[in-house]
């Protein structure tokens, strides 16, 4: 009898020794997540712009597996015993949270788009309310290169199933946008012997061109038509551009650069596509534009100067300079860090909010180290007010500060193409 009591006492002591610290740690984590959630709601960072985890609260057991699985960090947390979105802006749709959930209580997607004026109406085959006009890539709301390639392929497969009349002078497919989705659409057109043309307001590469040098891009395994499979989970910007360059050379893809869509009009059984470089006729149109569109400008005095740029192609071209980077997203952070690594540079990163809310966890960690080592300076709650030849004026703390400056990099997003698409007749929301 006494032995049984001793055994039970030992079990209780051991259990308490093991469980109490774990419970305390769990409570501390939940308390932090509740504070982060409150802050995110106040700043509007809890609302995802595109794809995001959709959590079934009835299935969720609050184990935290999804929180640990997220490579971005900070997207999810545990509040009141349930998984919840903390910072929806940081989600890029990897879907690892859904894979990690032991009760299959998470689905990563767009959710209800019935009241979204930034998501075009699409049928199951990604056709819009305009017959023969399709959406592919991030314009439809889903990020990741894997999704872009898959959708570009699928929409032209759907077009190929309809057959091609082969009218003289009328393309089977005109693709707007030469990013991963647009080029995949063109490659699929080549595969099915459809007449096609790709137009892009800049150059082949799409959104990838906007990435800072050596930026890592997550792809997940994906098949590129007429090329093969991208098997690695991550590639650098340069590697991806080299791959697309090889594809273009190998297949002689027809891409017209510096050609911007301006209007779309239905004529009989085809579309007349107006651009800044002339008109084209096509039976089907694939809208493979990015969501960012043309770079958004701040409208400050001096912004028209040649020293102002909206993307960074080669950080090592800038050495022994005074540089200002404006923005609070990953592109701004990566550009600032890339510039700060170059010899002789003095780099200031200006952000209008009090902290960064939507950057990748690894970027936050690297930035913290560089700030600690005084390799770059971050000025929160600041706004660029003027740009002069040899300096900039930065407002912070209610005061105007004059900083010596050679170049300014502005990463304020882009003017999305939604207005143009609506002008073309494409409807947005759940109903077409």
C-alpha positions in Angstrom: 0.0 0.0 0.0 2.7 2.4 1.0 4.7 1.4 -2.1 1.7 2.3 -4.3 1.4 5.7 -2.7 5.1 6.3 -3.2 4.8 5.3 -6.9 1.9 7.7 -7.4 3.7 10.5 -5.6 6.7 10.0 -7.9 4.5 10.0 -11.0 2.8 13.2 -9.9 6.1 14.9 -9.1 7.6 13.8 -12.4 4.5 14.9 -14.3 4.4 18.2 -12.6 8.1 18.7 -13.4 7.5 18.0 -17.0 4.1 19.6 -17.6 4.2 22.7 -15.5 7.0 24.4 -17.5 5.3 23.4 -20.7 2.0 24.8 -19.6 3.7 28.0 -18.4 5.5 28.3 -21.8 2.3 27.7 -23.7 0.5 30.4 -21.6 3.3 32.9 -22.3 3.2 32.2 -26.0 -0.6 32.6 -26.0 -0.3 35.9 -24.1 2.2 37.2 -26.7 0.0 36.0 -29.6 -3.0 37.8 -28.1 -0.9 41.0 -27.9 0.3 40.6 -31.4 -3.2 39.9 -32.6 -4.5 43.1 -30.9 -1.7 45.1 -32.5 -2.3 43.6 -35.9 -6.0 44.3 -35.8 -5.4 47.9 -34.8 -3.0 48.4 -37.7 -5.1 46.4 -40.2 -2.3 43.9 -40.8 -4.5 40.9 -39.8 -6.4 41.1 -43.1 -4.8 39.2 -46.0 -4.7 40.8 -49.4 -4.6 37.6 -51.4 -4.4 34.0 -50.3 -4.4 33.2 -46.6 -5.0 30.3 -44.1 -8.7 29.5 -43.6 -9.0 27.9 -40.2 -11.9 25.6 -39.2 -12.4 26.5 -35.5 -14.4 23.4 -34.9 -11.6 21.1 -36.0 -8.7 23.2 -34.6 -7.2 21.7 -31.4 -4.7 24.6 -30.8 -1.6 22.4 -31.1 0.5 25.1 -32.8 1.9 22.9 -35.5 0.7 25.4 -38.2 2.5 28.2 -36.4 5.8 26.4 -36.3 5.4 25.2 -40.0 5.0 28.7 -41.5 8.4 29.7 -43.1 7.4 33.4 -43.0 6.9 33.6 -39.3 4.2 35.7 -37.6 1.4 34.8 -39.9 -0.3 32.6 -37.4 -0.6 32.4 -33.6 -2.7 30.7 -30.9 -5.3 32.8 -29.3 -7.9 31.4 -26.8 -6.8 27.9 -27.6 -7.3 28.2 -31.4 -5.1 29.0 -34.3 -5.8 32.4 -35.8 -4.3 34.8 -38.4 -2.0 37.3 -36.7 -0.5 39.0 -39.8 -2.3 38.1 -43.0 -0.2 40.5 -45.1 2.8 38.2 -44.7 1.1 35.1 -46.1 2.4 34.1 -49.6 0.6 30.9 -49.9 3.2 28.2 -49.2 0.5 26.0 -47.7 2.9 24.3 -45.2 0.6 25.2 -42.4 -2.2 23.1 -44.0 0.2 20.2 -44.5 1.3 20.4 -40.8 -2.2 20.5 -39.4 -2.9 17.0 -37.8 -6.7 17.4 -38.0 -6.8 18.9 -41.5 -8.4 22.0 -40.2 -6.6 24.5 -42.5 -7.1 25.3 -46.2 -5.0 28.0 -47.9 -7.0 30.0 -50.5 -8.8 33.2 -51.2 -11.9 32.6 -49.2 -15.0 34.6 -50.0 -14.3 37.0 -52.9 -17.8 38.2 -53.4 -17.0 41.6 -52.1 -13.4 41.9 -53.3 -12.9 44.7 -55.9 -9.3 43.4 -56.4 -10.1 39.8 -57.5 -11.6 39.4 -61.0 -14.6 37.2 -61.5 -13.5 33.8 -62.8 -15.3 30.6 -63.8 -13.7 27.3 -62.8 -11.6 27.3 -66.0 -10.4 30.9 -65.0 -12.4 32.5 -67.8 -13.8 35.9 -67.0 -17.3 37.3 -67.7 -15.9 38.1 -71.2 -16.0 35.0 -73.3 -12.5 33.9 -74.3 -10.7 36.2 -71.9 -8.8 34.4 -69.1 -6.9 35.3 -65.9 -3.7 33.6 -65.0 -1.1 34.2 -62.3 -1.1 36.5 -59.3 -3.7 38.8 -60.8 -6.2 36.1 -59.7 -5.1 36.5 -56.1 -2.7 33.5 -55.6 1.0 34.0 -55.2 3.9 31.6 -55.8 5.6 30.9 -59.1 4.2 27.3 -59.0 0.6 28.6 -59.1 1.5 31.1 -61.9 3.0 28.4 -64.2 0.2 25.9 -63.4 -2.5 28.5 -64.3 -0.8 29.7 -67.4 -0.7 26.2 -68.6 -4.3 25.3 -67.7 -6.0 28.2 -69.4 -4.3 27.5 -72.8 -5.1 23.8 -72.4 -8.7 24.9 -72.0 -8.4 27.1 -75.1 -6.8 24.3 -77.1 -9.8 22.0 -76.3 -12.1 24.4 -78.0 -10.2 24.1 -81.2 -8.7 26.8 -83.5 -10.5 28.1 -86.7 -7.2 29.4 -88.0 -8.4 32.7 -89.5 -5.8 34.7 -91.3 -4.5 37.6 -89.3 -6.3 36.7 -86.1 -4.2 35.1 -83.4 -5.5 32.1 -81.5 -4.1 33.5 -78.2 -2.8 36.9 -77.2 -1.0 36.8 -73.8 -0.7 40.0 -71.8 2.3 39.7 -69.5 5.6 37.9 -69.9 6.0 36.6 -66.4 6.0 32.9 -65.4 2.2 32.6 -66.1 2.3 34.4 -69.4 5.3 32.4 -70.7 3.8 29.1 -69.6 0.7 30.1 -71.5 2.8 30.8 -74.6 4.7 27.6 -74.3 1.4 25.6 -74.0 0.2 27.5 -77.2 3.4 26.3 -78.9 2.8 22.8 -77.7 -0.7 22.8 -79.3 0.4 24.6 -82.4 -1.8 27.6 -81.7 -0.9 31.0 -83.2 0.0 33.4 -80.3 1.9 36.5 -79.2 3.0 37.7 -75.8 3.1 41.4 -75.0 4.7 43.0 -72.0 5.0 46.6 -70.9 8.6 45.9 -69.8 10.7 42.8 -70.4 10.4 39.0 -70.1 10.4 37.9 -66.5 7.4 39.8 -65.1 7.4 40.3 -61.3 10.8 38.5 -61.0 12.4 41.5 -62.7 11.4 43.7 -59.7 13.2 41.5 -57.2 16.5 42.6 -55.8 19.6 40.9 -57.0 20.1 37.3 -55.6 16.6 37.3 -54.0 15.5 33.8 -53.1 12.3 32.7 -54.7 10.2 29.8 -53.4 8.8 27.7 -56.2 8.0 24.2 -55.0 8.4 21.5 -57.7 6.6 22.6 -60.9 6.6 21.6 -64.5 7.4 24.2 -67.2 5.9 23.3 -70.5 8.4 22.1 -73.1 11.3 22.6 -70.6 11.1 20.3 -67.6 10.6 20.4 -63.9 11.9 22.9 -61.4 12.7 20.5 -58.6 14.3 22.7 -55.9 12.2 24.5 -53.4 14.2 27.8 -53.8 16.0 29.5 -56.7 17.7 32.9 -56.9 16.3 35.6 -59.1 19.3 35.2 -61.5 18.8 31.4 -61.7 15.1 31.8 -62.6 15.8 34.5 -65.2 18.5 32.3 -66.8 16.0 29.4 -66.9 13.4 31.6 -68.7 16.1 33.0 -71.0 17.0 29.4 -71.9 13.4 28.6 -72.5 12.8 31.7 -74.7 15.9 30.9 -76.8 15.1 27.2 -77.1 11.5 27.7 -78.2 11.9 31.1 -80.0 9.0 32.5 -78.0 7.3 35.4 -79.7 7.4 38.3 -77.1 6.9 41.9 -77.9 8.5 44.1 -75.2 7.6 47.6 -74.2 4.1 47.0 -75.4 1.4 48.1 -73.0 -2.2 47.1 -73.1 -4.5 50.1 -73.3 -7.9 48.8 -74.4 -9.9 45.7 -75.3 -12.9 45.5 -77.6 -15.1 42.7 -78.9 -15.5 42.5 -82.7 -17.6 39.7 -84.1 -16.0 36.5 -82.8 -12.6 38.0 -81.8 -11.0 40.7 -79.7 -9.3 43.9 -80.9 -6.5 44.5 -78.5 -5.2 48.1 -78.4 -1.6 48.8 -77.2 0.8 51.7 -77.2 2.5 49.9 -80.1 -0.5 49.2 -82.3 -3.5 46.9 -82.5 -3.8 43.1 -82.5 -6.6 40.7 -83.2 -7.1 37.6 -81.2 -9.8 35.0 -80.5 -8.6 34.5 -76.9 -6.8 36.8 -74.5 -4.9 35.6 -71.4 -4.5 38.3 -68.8 -1.2 37.3 -67.1 -0.4 40.7 -65.6 1.0 41.2 -62.1 -1.0 42.8 -59.3 1.6 45.4 -58.7 1.4 47.1 -62.1 3.5 50.2 -62.7 5.6 51.5 -59.7 3.6 53.7 -57.4 5.1 57.2 -56.9 5.1 59.3 -53.8 4.4 62.6 -55.5 7.1 64.4 -53.6 9.2 67.3 -55.1 12.2 66.1 -56.9 10.9 62.6 -57.6 11.3 63.1 -61.3 15.1 63.3 -60.9 17.2 60.5 -62.5 18.7 59.6 -59.1 15.3 58.1 -58.1 14.6 54.5 -58.9 11.8 52.0 -58.2 13.8 48.7 -58.4 17.3 47.6 -57.7 19.0 45.4 -60.3 22.6 45.4 -59.2 23.5 46.4 -55.6 27.2 46.2 -56.3 26.9 49.1 -58.8 26.4 51.4 -55.9 29.5 51.9 -53.7 30.7 54.9 -51.6 27.2 56.5 -51.8 24.7 58.0 -49.4 21.5 56.0 -50.1 17.9 56.3 -49.0 15.5 53.3 -49.4 11.8 54.0 -48.8 9.3 51.2 -48.0 8.4 48.5 -45.5 8.0 45.3 -47.5 10.5 42.6 -48.4 11.7 44.3 -51.5 12.6 47.4 -49.6 14.3 45.4 -46.8 16.3 43.2 -49.2 17.3 46.2 -51.3 18.5 48.1 -48.2 20.5 45.1 -46.9 22.0 44.5 -50.3 23.1 48.1 -50.6 24.4 48.2 -47.0 26.8 45.3 -47.8 28.6 47.3 -50.5 31.8 49.1 -49.6 31.5 52.7 -48.4 27.7 53.0 -48.5 25.7 54.8 -45.9 22.1 53.4 -46.1 19.0 54.8 -44.4 15.7 52.8 -44.6 12.6 55.0 -44.1 9.2 53.5 -43.3 6.0 55.4 -42.5 4.8 53.0 -39.8 6.2 52.2 -36.4 7.5 48.7 -37.2 7.6 46.1 -40.1 4.5 44.0 -40.2 4.7 41.9 -43.4 8.3 40.9 -44.0 9.8 37.4 -44.1 11.1 36.2 -40.8 14.6 35.6 -42.2 14.6 39.1 -43.5 13.7 40.5 -40.1 16.5 38.4 -38.4 19.1 39.6 -40.9 17.9 43.2 -40.7 18.1 43.1 -36.9 21.8 42.0 -37.1 22.7 44.7 -39.6 21.0 47.4 -37.5 22.7 46.1 -34.4 26.1 46.2 -36.2 25.3 49.7 -37.5 25.6 48.7 -41.1 22.3 50.4 -41.9 19.9 52.8 -40.1 16.1 52.3 -39.9 13.9 55.4 -39.3 10.3 54.4 -38.4 7.3 56.8 -38.5 9.1 58.8 -41.2 8.0 60.3 -44.5 10.1 61.5 -47.5 9.2 65.1 -48.2 11.6 66.3 -50.8 14.5 65.1 -53.1 17.3 67.5 -54.0 20.5 66.8 -56.1 22.7 66.2 -53.1 20.3 65.6 -50.2 16.8 64.5 -49.2 14.4 65.9 -46.6 12.9 63.3 -44.3 10.2 64.1 -41.8 10.4 62.1 -38.5 9.4 62.9 -35.0 7.7 66.0 -36.1 10.9 67.5 -37.4 12.4 67.8 -40.9 15.8 66.2 -41.3 18.2 66.9 -44.2 20.3 63.8 -45.2 23.1 63.8 -47.7 22.0 61.6 -50.6 23.2 60.3 -54.0 20.4 57.9 -54.8 16.8 57.2 -53.7 15.1 53.8 -54.0 11.3 53.8 -53.6 9.5 50.6 -52.9 5.9 51.7 -52.5 4.2 49.0 -54.5 2.6 49.6 -57.8 -0.5 51.0 -59.4 -2.5 47.8 -59.9 -4.1 47.2 -63.3 -7.6 46.8 -61.9 -9.0 50.1 -63.4 -7.7 49.1 -66.9 -9.3 45.7 -66.6 -12.6 47.2 -65.6 -12.4 49.6 -68.5 -11.9 46.5 -70.7 -15.2 45.1 -69.3 -13.8 42.5 -66.9 -15.9 42.4 -63.8 -14.7 41.9 -60.2 -16.1 39.9 -57.3 -17.9 36.6 -57.2 -20.5 37.3 -59.8 -19.9 38.0 -63.4 
